[in-house]
Amino acid sequence: MKHEIDKIDISFLDERELRVLDFAKKAHGDQKRKYTGEPYWRHPVRVSKLVSHYDHDRTLIPIALLHDV
């Protein structure tokens, strides 16, 4: 599982969403996931990727990125 933690796909994010991700990363700081120890900001990225499959006008992706901030 370690190799999955090291890689995370953000290629689906546009420029605005990358700025939102940067804000989320700063807000989460050094916070880690309890069981995996991975940076917490990766969880919202995974949620936003799921949302992106259904959010055709991309309005919910930033919300997904910020849902735990």
Rosetta blueprint (number, residue, H / E / L):
1 M L
2 K H
3 H H
4 E H
5 I H
6 D H
7 K L
8 I L
9 D L
10 I L
11 S L
12 F L
13 L L
14 D L
15 E H
16 R H
17 E H
18 L H
19 R H
20 V H
21 L H
22 D H
23 F H
24 A H
25 K H
26 K H
27 A H
28 H H
29 G L
30 D L
31 Q L
32 K E
33 R L
34 K L
35 Y L
36 T L
37 G L
38 E L
39 P E
40 Y L
41 W L
42 R H
43 H H
44 P H
45 V H
46 R H
47 V H
48 S H
49 K H
50 L H
51 V H
52 S H
53 H L
54 Y L
55 D L
56 H L
57 D L
58 R L
59 T L
60 L L
61 I H
62 P H
63 I H
64 A H
65 L H
66 L H
67 H L
68 D L
69 V L
